[in-house]
Amino acid sequence: MEIQIHYSSNPTQQYYWQIVASNGRILATSETYYNKSDAMSAARSVKYQAGSAPIVDHTVGSSSYGRW
């Protein structure tokens, strides 16, 4: 798995990142960023924090949800 930085076709928001699995499938795509450094910073933040993020299931019910 890797995080890739890409150019966007949007001229005002020029960069975005994707998490790509080892088989080449795209697992997640970010919003677009004006500065490459902002895209890099966001990608680093996701990389750092994703391991401890809980999985929240919002399909359990309208007033409650499951957390793993």
MMTF fields as JSON, N, C-alpha, C and O atoms, coordinates in Angstrom:
{
  "mmtfVersion": "1.0.0",
  "mmtfProducer": "UNKNOWN",
  "numBonds": 271,
  "numAtoms": 272,
  "numGroups": 68,
  "numChains": 1,
  "numModels": 1,
  "chainsPerModel": [1],
  "groupsPerChain": [68],
  "chainIdList": ["A"],
  "bondAtomList": [4, 2, 8, 6, 12, 10, 16, 14, 20, 18, 24, 22, 28, 26, 32, 30, 36, 34, 40, 38, 44, 42, 48, 46, 52, 50, 56, 54, 60, 58, 64, 62, 68, 66, 72, 70, 76, 74, 80, 78, 84, 82, 88, 86, 92, 90, 96, 94, 100, 98, 104, 102, 108, 106, 112, 110, 116, 114, 120, 118, 124, 122, 128, 126, 132, 130, 136, 134, 140, 138, 144, 142, 148, 146, 152, 150, 156, 154, 160, 158, 164, 162, 168, 166, 172, 170, 176, 174, 180, 178, 184, 182, 188, 186, 192, 190, 196, 194, 200, 198, 204, 202, 208, 206, 212, 210, 216, 214, 220, 218, 224, 222, 228, 226, 232, 230, 236, 234, 240, 238, 244, 242, 248, 246, 252, 250, 256, 254, 260, 258, 264, 262, 268, 266],
  "bondOrderList": [1, 1, 1, 1, 1, 1, 1, 1, 1, 1, 1, 1, 1, 1, 1, 1, 1, 1, 1, 1, 1, 1, 1, 1, 1, 1, 1, 1, 1, 1, 1, 1, 1, 1, 1, 1, 1, 1, 1, 1, 1, 1, 1, 1, 1, 1, 1, 1, 1, 1, 1, 1, 1, 1, 1, 1, 1, 1, 1, 1, 1, 1, 1, 1, 1, 1, 1],
  "groupList": [{"groupName": "MET", "atomNameList": ["N", "CA", "C", "O"], "elementList": ["N", "C", "C", "O"], "formalChargeList": [0, 0, 0, 0], "bondAtomList": [1, 0, 2, 1, 3, 2], "bondOrderList": [1, 1, 2], "singleLetterCode": "M", "chemCompType": "L-PEPTIDE LINKING"}, {"groupName": "GLU", "atomNameList": ["N", "CA", "C", "O"], "elementList": ["N", "C", "C", "O"], "formalChargeList": [0, 0, 0, 0], "bondAtomList": [1, 0, 2, 1, 3, 2], "bondOrderList": [1, 1, 2], "singleLetterCode": "E", "chemCompType": "L-PEPTIDE LINKING"}, {"groupName": "ILE", "atomNameList": ["N", "CA", "C", "O"], "elementList": ["N", "C", "C", "O"], "formalChargeList": [0, 0, 0, 0], "bondAtomList": [1, 0, 2, 1, 3, 2], "bondOrderList": [1, 1, 2], "singleLetterCode": "I", "chemCompType": "L-PEPTIDE LINKING"}, {"groupName": "GLN", "atomNameList": ["N", "CA", "C", "O"], "elementList": ["N", "C", "C", "O"], "formalChargeList": [0, 0, 0, 0], "bondAtomList": [1, 0, 2, 1, 3, 2], "bondOrderList": [1, 1, 2], "singleLetterCode": "Q", "chemCompType": "L-PEPTIDE LINKING"}, {"groupName": "HIS", "atomNameList": ["N", "CA", "C", "O"], "elementList": ["N", "C", "C", "O"], "formalChargeList": [0, 0, 0, 0], "bondAtomList": [1, 0, 2, 1, 3, 2], "bondOrderList": [1, 1, 2], "singleLetterCode": "H", "chemCompType": "L-PEPTIDE LINKING"}, {"groupName": "TYR", "atomNameList": ["N", "CA", "C", "O"], "elementList": ["N", "C", "C", "O"], "formalChargeList": [0, 0, 0, 0], "bondAtomList": [1, 0, 2, 1, 3, 2], "bondOrderList": [1, 1, 2], "singleLetterCode": "Y", "chemCompType": "L-PEPTIDE LINKING"}, {"groupName": "SER", "atomNameList": ["N", "CA", "C", "O"], "elementList": ["N", "C", "C", "O"], "formalChargeList": [0, 0, 0, 0], "bondAtomList": [1, 0, 2, 1, 3, 2], "bondOrderList": [1, 1, 2], "singleLetterCode": "S", "chemCompType": "L-PEPTIDE LINKING"}, {"groupName": "ASN", "atomNameList": ["N", "CA", "C", "O"], "elementList": ["N", "C", "C", "O"], "formalChargeList": [0, 0, 0, 0], "bondAtomList": [1, 0, 2, 1, 3, 2], "bondOrderList": [1, 1, 2], "singleLetterCode": "N", "chemCompType": "L-PEPTIDE LINKING"}, {"groupName": "PRO", "atomNameList": ["N", "CA", "C", "O"], "elementList": ["N", "C", "C", "O"], "formalChargeList": [0, 0, 0, 0], "bondAtomList": [1, 0, 2, 1, 3, 2], "bondOrderList": [1, 1, 2], "singleLetterCode": "P", "chemCompType": "L-PEPTIDE LINKING"}, {"groupName": "THR", "atomNameList": ["N", "CA", "C", "O"], "elementList": ["N", "C", "C", "O"], "formalChargeList": [0, 0, 0, 0], "bondAtomList": [1, 0, 2, 1, 3, 2], "bondOrderList": [1, 1, 2], "singleLetterCode": "T", "chemCompType": "L-PEPTIDE LINKING"}, {"groupName": "TRP", "atomNameList": ["N", "CA", "C", "O"], "elementList": ["N", "C", "C", "O"], "formalChargeList": [0, 0, 0, 0], "bondAtomList": [1, 0, 2, 1, 3, 2], "bondOrderList": [1, 1, 2], "singleLetterCode": "W", "chemCompType": "L-PEPTIDE LINKING"}, {"groupName": "VAL", "atomNameList": ["N", "CA", "C", "O"], "elementList": ["N", "C", "C", "O"], "formalChargeList": [0, 0, 0, 0], "bondAtomList": [1, 0, 2, 1, 3, 2], "bondOrderList": [1, 1, 2], "singleLetterCode": "V", "chemCompType": "L-PEPTIDE LINKING"}, {"groupName": "ALA", "atomNameList": ["N", "CA", "C", "O"], "elementList": ["N", "C", "C", "O"], "formalChargeList": [0, 0, 0, 0], "bondAtomList": [1, 0, 2, 1, 3, 2], "bondOrderList": [1, 1, 2], "singleLetterCode": "A", "chemCompType": "L-PEPTIDE LINKING"}, {"groupName": "GLY", "atomNameList": ["N", "CA", "C", "O"], "elementList": ["N", "C", "C", "O"], "formalChargeList": [0, 0, 0, 0], "bondAtomList": [1, 0, 2, 1, 3, 2], "bondOrderList": [1, 1, 2], "singleLetterCode": "G", "chemCompType": "PEPTIDE LINKING"}, {"groupName": "ARG", "atomNameList": ["N", "CA", "C", "O"], "elementList": ["N", "C", "C", "O"], "formalChargeList": [0, 0, 0, 0], "bondAtomList": [1, 0, 2, 1, 3, 2], "bondOrderList": [1, 1, 2], "singleLetterCode": "R", "chemCompType": "L-PEPTIDE LINKING"}, {"groupName": "LEU", "atomNameList": ["N", "CA", "C", "O"], "elementList": ["N", "C", "C", "O"], "formalChargeList": [0, 0, 0, 0], "bondAtomList": [1, 0, 2, 1, 3, 2], "bondOrderList": [1, 1, 2], "singleLetterCode": "L", "chemCompType": "L-PEPTIDE LINKING"}, {"groupName": "LYS", "atomNameList": ["N", "CA", "C", "O"], "elementList": ["N", "C", "C", "O"], "formalChargeList": [0, 0, 0, 0], "bondAtomList": [1, 0, 2, 1, 3, 2], "bondOrderList": [1, 1, 2], "singleLetterCode": "K", "chemCompType": "L-PEPTIDE LINKING"}, {"groupName": "ASP", "atomNameList": ["N", "CA", "C", "O"], "elementList": ["N", "C", "C", "O"], "formalChargeList": [0, 0, 0, 0], "bondAtomList": [1, 0, 2, 1, 3, 2], "bondOrderList": [1, 1, 2], "singleLetterCode": "D", "chemCompType": "L-PEPTIDE LINKING"}],
  "groupTypeList": [0, 1, 2, 3, 2, 4, 5, 6, 6, 7, 8, 9, 3, 3, 5, 5, 10, 3, 2, 11, 12, 6, 7, 13, 14, 2, 15, 12, 9, 6, 1, 9, 5, 5, 7, 16, 6, 17, 12, 0, 6, 12, 12, 14, 6, 11, 16, 5, 3, 12, 13, 6, 12, 8, 2, 11, 17, 4, 9, 11, 13, 6, 6, 6, 5, 13, 14, 10],
  "groupIdList": [1, 2, 3, 4, 5, 6, 7, 8, 9, 10, 11, 12, 13, 14, 15, 16, 17, 18, 19, 20, 21, 22, 23, 24, 25, 26, 27, 28, 29, 30, 31, 32, 33, 34, 35, 36, 37, 38, 39, 40, 41, 42, 43, 44, 45, 46, 47, 48, 49, 50, 51, 52, 53, 54, 55, 56, 57, 58, 59, 60, 61, 62, 63, 64, 65, 66, 67, 68],
  "secStructList": [7, 3, 3, 3, 3, 3, 3, 7, 1, 7, 1, 1, 1, 7, 3, 3, 3, 3, 3, 3, 7, 6, 6, 1, 7, 3, 3, 3, 3, 7, 7, 7, 5, 1, 1, 2, 2, 2, 2, 2, 2, 2, 2, 2, 2, 2, 2, 2, 2, 4, 4, 4, 7, 7, 7, 3, 3, 6, 6, 1, 7, 1, 1, 7, 7, 3, 3, 7],
  "xCoordList": [0.856, 0.0, 0.904, 1.984, 0.431, 1.178, 0.228, -0.913, 0.726, -0.013, 0.672, 1.875, -0.091, 0.44, -0.085, -1.255, 0.779, 0.39, 0.214, 1.059, -0.888, -1.199, -1.52, -1.887, -1.373, -1.874, -3.364, -3.841, -4.092, -5.522, -5.75, -4.904, -6.875, -7.226, -7.846, -8.076, -8.114, -8.681, -7.562, -6.641, -7.609, -6.502, -6.367, -5.297, -7.42, -7.314, -6.964, -6.494, -7.181, -6.819, -6.002, -6.568, -4.7, -3.847, -3.378, -2.835, -3.566, -3.003, -4.027, -4.941, -3.861, -4.643, -3.823, -2.812, -4.256, -3.558, -4.534, -5.746, -3.969, -4.753, -4.023, -2.794, -4.783, -4.227, -4.475, -5.614, -3.392, -3.462, -2.963, -1.873, -3.766, -3.404, -2.294, -2.025, -1.665, -0.563, -1.027, -0.208, -2.327, -2.851, -3.246, -3.767, -2.995, -3.284, -4.655, -4.958, -5.476, -6.817, -6.751, -6.011, -7.533, -7.589, -8.543, -9.71, -8.03, -8.817, -9.454, -10.54, -8.781, -9.296, -8.686, -7.549, -9.45, -8.991, -9.32, -10.411, -8.386, -8.573, -9.34, -9.657, -9.619, -10.081, -8.892, -7.78, -9.102, -8.001, -7.419, -8.095, -6.155, -5.417, -4.744, -4.313, -4.656, -3.998, -2.488, -1.84, -1.939, -0.488, -0.127, -0.817, 0.955, 1.45, 1.797, 1.569, 2.341, 2.716, 1.493, 1.597, 0.347, -0.882, -1.343, -1.777, -1.246, -1.602, -0.667, -1.12, 0.62, 1.603, 1.323, 1.386, 1.016, 0.734, -0.498, -0.489, -1.542, -2.764, -2.496, -2.984, -1.731, -1.393, -0.586, -0.826, 0.354, 1.145, 0.252, 0.428, -0.696, -1.609, -2.455, -2.631, -2.973, -3.769, -2.893, -3.311, -1.701, -0.78, -0.492, -0.467, -0.278, 0.062, -1.123, -0.959, -2.309, -3.447, -4.372, -5.169, -4.29, -5.244, -5.166, -6.185, -3.996, -3.843, -4.637, -5.038, -4.875, -5.604, -7.05, -7.767, -7.472, -8.841, -9.85, -9.64, -10.94, -11.973, -12.771, -12.841, -13.361, -14.304, -15.693, -16.08, -16.442, -17.769, -18.81, -18.786, -19.722, -20.753, -22.035, -22.72, -22.354, -23.557, -24.775, -25.838, -24.624, -25.749, -26.521, -27.541, -26.062, -26.673, -28.066, -28.954, -28.28, -29.589, -29.555, -28.481, -30.695, -30.749, -30.277, -29.773, -30.426, -30.053, -28.794, -28.271, -28.305, -27.084, -26.196, -26.622, -24.969, -24.036, -23.035, -22.788, -22.468, -21.471, -20.079, -19.8, -19.213, -17.82, -16.927, -17.139, -15.904, -14.959, -13.612, -12.674],
  "yCoordList": [-1.163, 0.0, 1.229, 1.235, 2.262, 3.523, 4.697, 4.549, 5.864, 7.105, 7.844, 8.099, 8.183, 8.842, 10.268, 10.524, 11.19, 12.577, 12.726, 12.279, 13.356, 13.522, 14.979, 15.764, 15.312, 16.59, 16.465, 15.415, 17.519, 17.58, 18.311, 19.095, 18.06, 18.798, 20.153, 20.971, 20.388, 21.65, 22.694, 22.504, 23.78, 24.745, 25.53, 26.069, 25.603, 26.354, 25.469, 25.969, 24.187, 23.212, 22.127, 21.178, 22.255, 21.512, 20.132, 19.383, 19.772, 18.516, 17.736, 18.314, 16.418, 15.546, 14.295, 14.051, 13.505, 12.26, 11.096, 11.264, 9.906, 8.682, 7.619, 7.554, 6.791, 5.599, 4.466, 4.199, 3.802, 2.771, 1.448, 1.386, 0.394, -0.935, -1.53, -1.051, -2.562, -3.2, -3.822, -4.062, -4.085, -4.617, -3.507, -3.789, -2.231, -1.107, -0.479, 0.535, -1.056, -0.512, 0.717, 0.748, 1.724, 2.957, 2.745, 2.401, 2.953, 2.753, 4.044, 4.023, 5.169, 6.467, 7.568, 7.458, 8.633, 9.821, 11.043, 11.146, 11.956, 13.156, 14.229, 14.1, 15.279, 16.502, 17.094, 16.575, 18.15, 18.783, 19.932, 20.528, 20.219, 21.24, 22.194, 21.794, 23.45, 24.467, 24.268, 24.39, 23.963, 23.796, 22.328, 21.566, 21.945, 20.578, 20.286, 19.177, 21.266, 21.062, 20.764, 20.002, 21.342, 21.051, 19.611, 18.925, 19.165, 17.783, 16.815, 15.805, 17.11, 16.268, 16.235, 15.176, 17.389, 17.467, 16.647, 15.93, 16.744, 15.978, 14.48, 13.689, 14.086, 12.674, 12.146, 11.034, 12.932, 12.528, 12.384, 11.46, 13.292, 13.233, 11.963, 11.305, 11.617, 10.396, 9.18, 8.271, 9.162, 8.044, 7.875, 6.75, 8.955, 8.918, 8.508, 7.734, 9.018, 8.838, 7.678, 7.26, 7.154, 6.13, 4.848, 4.19, 4.489, 3.242, 3.19, 2.106, 4.313, 4.327, 4.806, 4.931, 5.07, 5.557, 4.432, 3.318, 4.709, 3.683, 3.505, 4.41, 2.339, 2.099, 2.317, 1.639, 3.251, 3.6, 3.166, 3.616, 2.29, 1.757, 2.561, 2.422, 3.392, 4.219, 3.512, 4.117, 2.234, 1.484, 0.717, 0.103, 0.736, -0.047, 0.44, -0.376, 1.727, 2.267, 3.779, 4.376, 4.387, 5.837, 6.58, 7.697, 5.984, 6.724, 6.173, 6.783, 5.033, 4.473, 3.958, 3.787, 3.719, 3.177, 2.288, 2.434, 1.374, 0.479, 1.045, 1.765, 0.724, 1.187, 0.008, -0.72, -0.191, -1.282, -0.754, -1.528],
  "zCoordList": [0.0, 0.0, 0.0, 0.592, -0.68, -0.689, -0.837, -1.273, -0.463, -0.664, -1.799, -1.748, -2.812, -4.005, -4.09, -3.805, -4.48, -4.732, -6.243, -7.019, -6.655, -8.076, -8.396, -7.522, -9.669, -10.181, -10.433, -10.863, -10.17, -10.441, -11.757, -12.187, -12.392, -13.611, -13.274, -14.164, -11.998, -11.536, -11.428, -10.634, -12.193, -12.186, -10.877, -10.599, -10.077, -8.819, -7.63, -6.609, -7.745, -6.699, -7.388, -7.93, -7.375, -8.29, -7.835, -8.647, -6.577, -6.07, -5.253, -4.665, -5.227, -4.36, -4.081, -4.74, -3.111, -2.811, -2.877, -2.742, -3.091, -3.102, -2.303, -2.315, -1.611, -0.989, -1.979, -2.359, -2.392, -3.419, -2.832, -2.264, -2.974, -2.48, -3.339, -4.44, -2.835, -3.57, -4.888, -5.776, -5.026, -6.289, -7.269, -8.348, -6.889, -7.768, -7.582, -8.21, -6.742, -6.523, -5.627, -4.644, -5.98, -5.207, -4.034, -4.223, -2.817, -1.611, -1.119, -0.539, -1.348, -0.897, -1.738, -2.196, -1.937, -2.654, -1.814, -1.253, -1.73, -0.918, -1.671, -2.853, -0.942, -1.588, -2.351, -2.246, -3.101, -3.816, -2.994, -2.155, -3.258, -2.51, -3.479, -4.56, -3.091, -3.901, -3.905, -4.945, -2.746, -2.62, -2.478, -1.801, -3.121, -2.986, -1.524, -1.04, -0.835, 0.569, 1.432, 2.393, 1.114, 1.857, 1.612, 2.537, 0.37, 0.045, 0.765, 1.305, 0.777, 1.468, 2.967, 3.592, 3.538, 4.969, 5.332, 6.332, 4.543, 4.794, 4.656, 5.463, 3.649, 3.457, 4.644, 5.115, 5.12, 6.296, 7.533, 8.327, 7.688, 8.824, 8.785, 9.81, 7.627, 7.484, 7.777, 8.494, 7.234, 7.455, 8.943, 9.444, 9.638, 11.055, 11.926, 12.869, 11.62, 12.509, 12.152, 12.991, 10.95, 10.514, 11.333, 11.544, 11.788, 12.531, 13.821, 14.244, 14.451, 15.713, 15.566, 16.558, 14.343, 14.123, 14.33, 13.848, 15.039, 15.216, 13.923, 13.092, 13.772, 12.678, 13.258, 14.21, 12.699, 13.207, 12.178, 11.033, 12.591, 11.702, 11.887, 12.9, 10.919, 10.981, 10.39, 10.253, 10.039, 9.478, 10.535, 10.221, 11.776, 12.853, 13.194, 13.443, 13.213, 13.537, 13.463, 13.381, 13.492, 13.332, 14.566, 14.451, 15.759, 16.972, 17.636, 18.568, 17.169, 17.757, 16.648, 15.506, 17.011, 16.034, 16.743, 17.941, 15.993, 16.535, 16.373, 15.414, 17.301, 17.242, 17.528, 18.498, 16.667, 16.85, 17.177, 17.368]
}
